């Protein structure tokens, strides 16, 4: 590709939107189809229609782009959880509502893992620590990340009198560990061959077990 043609492609991309976000979105689609290993700077720029060196104007290397794709993937998971929360039928009983919303977070997380395993692997397999767990780039439509949505429903359990106040500290880590463990076994482990009916029953059983054990 000659230099003039590359420049025209880059300008065309800028006219249609922000190149940085276009590269992140292209990266997200690549991991959606093939997991984190499918993401390369050359393929991302090819998808967007710019020269490979265009990516270095926004990301110093593949690792930095991958970190941004990780954030976009977590935002995807947050939106998936929000969709499950939106389906909760609320009642006049705060305790019932709090329990239902807590379960929806867990089931939504598990559903995201199985529906979009590549995105799920990028979202949590590449996240180094909790420093960005509340980052706006990782939030859904509500402005909350998946981690914050879990924390919110745990706080609701406390407010409704379901979860004792003295057992609230670190509850998100315990709940997350259990649900993430099952998610990983279902998409990358020995449970991936289970029939869908067995998976659904197992998911609900786990979420109920976590709720009772908190």
Secondary structure, DSSP 8 states (H G I E B T S, - for coil): --HHHHHHHHHHHHHHS-HHHHHHHHHHHHHHHH-GGG--HHHHHHHHTS-GGGGGGT-SSHHHHHHHHHHHHHHHHHHHHHHHHHT----S-HHHHHHHHHHHHHHHHHHHHHH-HHHHHHHHHS---GGGTT-GGGB-TTS-BHHHHHHHHHHHHHHTTSS-GGGTTTHHHHHHHHHHHHHHHHHHSTTTTS-HHHHHHHHHHHHHHHHHH-
